[in-house]
């Protein structure tokens, strides 16, 4: 296990290097001059030149990338061009908001998705199964921005149950969490149903039933634990995706999280903050995938990492 952990941790390094190169190149391909955005349209050429020298924007791109790599491995992700604050502080101010939003969304999605998927899988083609899969299909097909606007109109404008925008306590998280978790809940429900149906056809399930084991015991001890492996994999991937994919939801609800910060930073060509955000997303995603792999040994004792 220790050897496996060391190998996986070392494998994160080339992943981060690849991500850093891709995001660095793509940012420089976006039209627009950060110096012009900082100084304004009527800025004099000498002011623009001074700003470019101050932020290293006049250096050749390979030099800029090498400086970025050197600083990154020293724990320095640069300073925001907009505010002048360290990029890590800009992220730190909003990171908890996005983690809370993604965590609450995942909890809600797992609660709904697992319940619907397990019931549908153990009672296939029943009325509940047909209805829940129809709702799941609707959830997968619904754009997040449209669902967010509809929830905002109904529950914030018409009923005034929840605030429409901003972050001000648990109430402000409800509508964004439902919006972000709807697609995830539908996806988990469909995957859970498929996994349960597949496990229910296995020989060891039929053997347990033939021995007179109660149906609830068969489902809890033999079906669910084996059916959860693909679901856990999916949930881990979706949680990482939710951390990075909350951009649309945070924009719709003006929620001060990392997604909103990323949009604002791209609009202002704030290269250091965008690079720091993407690297943070990549690192968190790699850690989540590692945690998911480790969880397999609990769900299936036959799995061993050497």
C-alpha positions as CSV (number, residue, x, y, z in Angstrom):
1,X,0.0,0.0,0.0
2,X,2.8,2.4,0.9
3,X,4.5,1.7,-2.5
4,X,1.2,2.3,-4.3
5,X,0.7,5.6,-2.5
6,X,4.2,6.8,-3.3
7,X,3.8,5.9,-7.0
8,X,0.4,7.6,-7.3
9,X,1.7,10.8,-5.5
10,X,4.7,10.9,-7.8
11,X,2.5,10.5,-10.8
12,X,0.7,13.7,-9.9
13,X,3.8,15.7,-10.7
14,X,3.8,15.1,-14.5
15,X,0.0,15.7,-14.5
16,X,0.5,19.1,-12.9
17,X,3.3,19.9,-15.4
18,X,1.1,19.0,-18.3
19,X,-1.9,21.0,-17.0
20,X,0.4,24.0,-16.3
21,X,1.7,24.0,-19.9
22,X,-1.7,23.7,-21.4
23,X,-3.3,26.5,-19.3
24,X,-0.2,28.8,-19.8
25,X,-0.4,28.5,-23.6
26,X,-4.2,28.8,-23.8
27,X,-4.3,31.9,-21.7
28,X,-1.7,33.6,-23.9
29,X,-3.9,32.7,-26.9
30,X,-6.8,34.7,-25.6
31,X,-7.1,38.1,-27.3
32,X,-6.4,41.1,-25.1
33,X,-3.6,42.8,-23.3
34,X,-3.7,42.7,-19.4
35,X,-1.7,45.9,-19.3
36,X,-4.3,47.7,-21.4
37,X,-7.1,46.4,-19.2
38,X,-5.3,47.6,-16.1
39,X,-4.4,51.0,-17.4
40,X,-7.5,51.7,-19.4
41,X,-8.1,52.4,-23.1
42,X,-6.5,55.9,-23.0
43,X,-3.3,54.9,-21.3
44,X,-0.1,56.3,-22.7
45,X,2.4,53.8,-24.3
46,X,5.0,54.4,-21.6
47,X,2.5,53.5,-19.0
48,X,1.6,50.3,-20.8
49,X,5.3,49.4,-21.2
50,X,5.9,50.0,-17.5
51,X,3.1,47.7,-16.5
52,X,4.3,45.0,-18.9
53,X,7.8,45.2,-17.4
54,X,6.4,45.2,-13.8
55,X,4.4,41.9,-14.5
56,X,6.9,40.3,-16.8
57,X,4.6,40.4,-19.8
58,X,7.3,41.7,-22.1
59,X,9.5,38.6,-21.6
60,X,9.5,35.8,-24.1
61,X,6.9,33.2,-23.5
62,X,9.3,30.4,-22.7
63,X,10.9,32.6,-20.0
64,X,7.5,33.5,-18.6
65,X,6.7,29.8,-18.3
66,X,9.9,28.8,-16.7
67,X,9.5,31.6,-14.1
68,X,5.9,30.4,-13.5
69,X,7.2,26.8,-12.9
70,X,10.0,27.9,-10.6
71,X,7.7,30.0,-8.5
72,X,5.0,27.3,-8.4
73,X,7.4,24.6,-7.1
74,X,8.5,27.2,-4.4
75,X,4.8,27.6,-3.4
76,X,4.4,31.0,-5.0
77,X,1.5,31.1,-7.5
78,X,2.0,34.7,-8.3
79,X,0.1,37.9,-7.5
80,X,-3.2,39.0,-8.9
81,X,-2.9,41.6,-11.7
82,X,-6.2,43.1,-10.7
83,X,-5.7,43.4,-6.9
84,X,-2.0,42.9,-6.3
85,X,-2.7,40.3,-3.7
86,X,-1.1,36.8,-3.8
87,X,-3.2,34.5,-6.0
88,X,-3.3,31.9,-3.2
89,X,-5.1,34.5,-1.0
90,X,-7.6,35.3,-3.7
91,X,-8.4,31.6,-3.9
92,X,-8.4,31.1,-0.1
93,X,-11.0,33.8,0.3
94,X,-13.5,31.8,-1.9
95,X,-12.3,28.2,-1.7
96,X,-14.5,27.3,1.3
97,X,-17.6,28.7,-0.3
98,X,-17.1,26.4,-3.3
99,X,-16.3,23.4,-1.2
100,X,-19.4,24.0,0.9
101,X,-21.5,24.3,-2.2
102,X,-20.1,21.2,-3.9
103,X,-20.3,19.1,-0.7
104,X,-23.9,20.0,0.0
105,X,-24.7,19.4,-3.6
106,X,-23.0,16.0,-3.5
107,X,-24.8,15.0,-0.3
108,X,-28.2,15.9,-1.7
109,X,-27.4,14.2,-5.0
110,X,-26.2,11.0,-3.3
111,X,-29.2,10.9,-1.0
112,X,-31.7,11.2,-3.9
113,X,-29.7,9.3,-6.4
114,X,-28.8,6.3,-4.3
115,X,-32.4,6.0,-2.9
116,X,-33.9,6.2,-6.4
117,X,-31.3,3.9,-7.9
118,X,-31.5,1.2,-5.3
119,X,-35.3,1.0,-5.3
120,X,-35.4,1.0,-9.1
121,X,-32.7,-1.7,-9.3
122,X,-34.4,-4.0,-6.8
123,X,-37.8,-3.4,-8.3
124,X,-37.1,-3.1,-12.1
125,X,-39.9,-2.0,-14.4
126,X,-42.2,-1.0,-11.5
127,X,-44.1,2.2,-11.4
128,X,-41.5,3.8,-9.2
129,X,-38.7,2.6,-11.5
130,X,-40.3,4.1,-14.6
131,X,-41.2,7.3,-12.9
132,X,-37.7,7.8,-11.3
133,X,-35.9,7.0,-14.5
134,X,-38.1,9.5,-16.4
135,X,-37.2,12.2,-13.8
136,X,-33.6,11.2,-14.0
137,X,-33.7,11.6,-17.8
138,X,-35.1,15.0,-17.3
139,X,-32.4,15.9,-14.8
140,X,-29.6,14.8,-17.1
141,X,-31.1,16.7,-20.0
142,X,-31.8,20.0,-18.2
143,X,-29.2,22.8,-18.6
144,X,-27.9,24.0,-15.3
145,X,-28.4,27.7,-16.1
146,X,-32.1,27.2,-17.1
147,X,-32.8,25.1,-14.0
148,X,-31.1,27.7,-11.8
149,X,-33.2,30.6,-13.3
150,X,-36.4,28.6,-12.9
151,X,-35.7,27.8,-9.3
152,X,-34.7,31.4,-8.7
153,X,-38.0,32.6,-10.2
154,X,-40.2,30.2,-8.3
155,X,-38.5,30.0,-4.8
156,X,-36.8,33.4,-4.6
157,X,-39.1,35.7,-6.6
158,X,-42.6,34.2,-6.4
159,X,-42.5,32.4,-3.0
160,X,-39.6,34.4,-1.4
161,X,-38.4,31.3,0.5
162,X,-34.7,31.7,-0.3
163,X,-32.4,34.5,-1.4
164,X,-31.8,34.8,-5.1
165,X,-28.1,35.7,-5.1
166,X,-25.1,36.0,-2.9
167,X,-23.8,34.1,0.1
168,X,-25.5,34.7,3.4
169,X,-25.9,31.5,5.4
170,X,-27.3,28.0,4.7
171,X,-30.4,29.4,3.0
172,X,-28.3,31.0,0.2
173,X,-26.8,27.5,-0.6
174,X,-30.1,25.7,-1.1
175,X,-31.0,26.8,-4.6
176,X,-27.4,26.7,-6.0
177,X,-27.0,23.2,-4.4
178,X,-30.2,21.9,-6.0
179,X,-29.1,23.3,-9.4
180,X,-25.6,21.9,-9.2
181,X,-26.7,18.5,-7.8
182,X,-29.6,17.8,-10.1
183,X,-27.6,16.4,-13.0
184,X,-25.4,14.5,-10.5
185,X,-28.4,13.0,-8.7
186,X,-29.8,11.9,-12.0
187,X,-26.5,10.4,-13.1
188,X,-26.0,8.5,-9.9
189,X,-29.5,7.2,-9.9
190,X,-29.0,5.7,-13.4
191,X,-25.6,4.3,-12.5
192,X,-26.9,2.8,-9.3
193,X,-29.8,1.1,-10.9
194,X,-27.6,-0.4,-13.6
195,X,-25.1,-1.7,-11.1
196,X,-27.7,-3.1,-8.8
197,X,-29.4,-4.9,-11.7
198,X,-26.1,-6.4,-12.8
199,X,-25.2,-7.6,-9.3
200,X,-28.7,-9.1,-8.8
201,X,-28.0,-11.4,-11.7
202,X,-24.8,-12.8,-10.2
203,X,-24.5,-16.5,-9.1
204,X,-23.7,-15.7,-5.5
205,X,-26.9,-13.7,-5.1
206,X,-29.0,-16.6,-6.5
207,X,-27.1,-18.9,-4.2
208,X,-27.8,-16.8,-1.1
209,X,-31.5,-16.7,-2.0
210,X,-31.6,-20.5,-2.6
211,X,-30.2,-21.0,1.0
212,X,-33.1,-19.0,2.4
213,X,-31.3,-15.9,3.3
214,X,-33.8,-13.0,3.9
215,X,-34.2,-10.7,0.9
216,X,-33.1,-7.6,2.9
217,X,-30.0,-9.4,4.0
218,X,-29.2,-10.4,0.4
219,X,-29.6,-6.8,-0.8
220,X,-27.6,-5.2,2.1
221,X,-24.7,-7.7,2.4
222,X,-24.4,-9.1,-1.1
223,X,-25.9,-6.7,-3.6
224,X,-25.3,-3.1,-2.4
225,X,-21.6,-3.5,-1.3
226,X,-20.6,-5.0,-4.7
227,X,-22.8,-2.6,-6.6
228,X,-21.2,0.5,-5.0
229,X,-17.8,0.2,-6.6
230,X,-18.8,1.9,-9.9
231,X,-21.0,4.3,-8.1
232,X,-18.2,5.4,-5.8
233,X,-16.0,5.9,-8.8
234,X,-18.6,8.0,-10.5
235,X,-19.3,10.0,-7.3
236,X,-15.6,10.8,-6.9
237,X,-15.3,12.0,-10.5
238,X,-18.5,14.0,-10.2
239,X,-17.3,15.7,-7.0
240,X,-14.2,16.8,-8.7
241,X,-16.2,17.9,-11.6
242,X,-18.6,19.8,-9.3
243,X,-15.7,21.8,-7.8
244,X,-14.6,22.9,-11.2
245,X,-18.0,22.9,-12.9
246,X,-19.7,25.2,-10.5
247,X,-18.8,28.1,-12.8
248,X,-22.3,28.4,-14.4
249,X,-24.2,27.9,-11.1
250,X,-22.0,30.5,-9.3
251,X,-22.4,32.9,-12.1
252,X,-26.2,32.5,-12.2
253,X,-26.6,33.0,-8.5
254,X,-23.7,35.5,-8.2
255,X,-22.3,33.2,-5.6
256,X,-18.8,34.2,-4.4
257,X,-16.9,31.0,-5.1
258,X,-14.0,29.8,-7.3
259,X,-16.1,29.5,-10.4
260,X,-17.1,33.2,-10.2
261,X,-13.5,34.1,-9.5
262,X,-12.4,32.2,-12.5
263,X,-14.8,34.0,-14.8
264,X,-13.9,37.4,-13.5
265,X,-10.2,36.6,-13.7
266,X,-10.4,35.4,-17.3
267,X,-12.4,38.5,-18.3
268,X,-9.7,40.8,-16.8
269,X,-6.8,38.6,-18.2
270,X,-5.6,38.0,-14.6
271,X,-3.1,35.3,-15.7
272,X,-1.7,34.4,-12.2
273,X,-5.1,33.9,-10.6
274,X,-6.4,31.8,-13.6
275,X,-3.3,29.7,-13.6
276,X,-3.5,29.2,-9.8
277,X,-7.1,28.2,-10.0
278,X,-6.6,25.7,-12.7
279,X,-3.7,24.1,-10.9
280,X,-5.8,24.0,-7.7
281,X,-8.6,22.2,-9.6
282,X,-6.1,19.7,-11.1
283,X,-4.5,18.9,-7.7
284,X,-7.8,18.5,-6.0
285,X,-9.1,16.2,-8.8
286,X,-6.0,14.0,-8.6
287,X,-6.3,13.7,-4.8
288,X,-10.0,12.8,-5.1
289,X,-9.2,10.1,-7.7
290,X,-6.5,8.7,-5.3
291,X,-9.0,8.6,-2.4
292,X,-11.6,6.8,-4.6
293,X,-9.0,4.2,-5.6
294,X,-8.2,3.6,-1.9
295,X,-11.8,3.1,-1.1
296,X,-12.0,0.1,-3.3
297,X,-10.2,-2.0,-0.8
298,X,-13.0,-1.4,1.7
299,X,-15.8,-2.2,-0.7
300,X,-14.1,-5.3,-2.2
301,X,-11.5,-7.1,0.1
302,X,-10.2,-8.9,-3.0
303,X,-8.7,-5.7,-4.3
304,X,-5.2,-5.2,-3.0
305,X,-2.6,-2.5,-4.0
306,X,0.9,-3.8,-4.0
